[in-house]
Amino acid sequence: MALGKACSAALFKRPTKVFQDVVAAGGEGLRILGLEGAVPIEGGLPLLMDGKIVGAIGVSGGTSQQDGVAAKAGADTLK
């Protein structure tokens, strides 16, 4: 799951929590479930340097919120 979250964050250039929030809202947001490679679970973040994506981090093993906190902690070490 961690690899999927990282790949999703890099591919779509946004945190996977964005997808989680859209799906949780329901309605037309459920279309995201049809996007190949989009993982709608918090814990994936793109890694940026000078405004450019240089990679991504994905964390899995806790709750979605815990994964998000751990991913942010890892991403913050690059700053």
C-alpha positions in Angstrom: 0.0 0.0 0.0 2.9 2.4 0.8 4.3 2.0 -2.7 0.9 2.7 -4.2 0.4 5.8 -2.2 3.8 7.1 -3.2 3.2 6.4 -6.9 -0.2 8.0 -6.7 1.2 11.2 -5.1 4.0 11.4 -7.7 1.8 10.6 -10.7 -1.0 13.1 -9.8 1.3 15.7 -8.1 -0.8 15.9 -5.0 -1.2 14.3 -1.6 -3.3 11.2 -1.6 -5.4 12.8 1.2 -6.9 15.0 -1.5 -8.4 11.9 -3.2 -9.5 10.5 0.2 -11.4 13.8 1.0 -13.1 13.9 -2.4 -14.3 10.3 -2.2 -15.5 10.8 1.4 -17.6 13.7 0.1 -19.4 11.2 -2.2 -21.5 12.3 -5.2 -19.5 13.1 -8.3 -16.3 12.8 -6.3 -16.6 9.0 -6.5 -15.4 9.3 -10.1 -11.9 9.4 -8.7 -12.2 5.7 -8.0 -12.0 5.2 -11.7 -8.7 6.9 -12.1 -6.0 4.3 -12.7 -3.3 4.7 -10.1 -5.2 7.0 -7.8 -5.0 5.8 -4.2 -7.7 7.6 -2.1 -6.1 6.9 1.2 -4.0 9.4 3.2 -0.3 8.7 3.5 1.2 9.6 0.1 3.0 12.9 -0.5 4.9 14.2 -3.5 8.4 15.4 -2.6 9.3 18.8 -3.9 12.6 20.7 -4.3 12.6 24.1 -5.8 8.9 23.6 -6.8 9.6 20.5 -8.8 8.6 16.9 -7.9 11.7 14.8 -7.2 10.0 11.8 -5.8 7.3 10.8 -3.4 6.8 9.2 0.0 4.2 6.7 0.9 3.5 5.3 4.4 1.2 2.5 5.5 0.7 0.5 8.6 -1.3 2.8 10.8 -4.6 4.6 10.4 -4.9 6.9 7.5 -4.3 9.9 9.7 -1.2 8.3 11.3 0.2 7.4 7.9 -0.3 11.1 6.9 1.5 12.3 9.9 4.4 9.9 9.4 4.6 10.8 5.7 4.7 14.5 6.5 7.5 13.9 9.0 9.5 12.1 6.4 8.9 14.8 3.8 9.8 17.6 6.2 13.3 16.2 6.6 14.0 17.4 3.0 13.5 21.0 3.9 
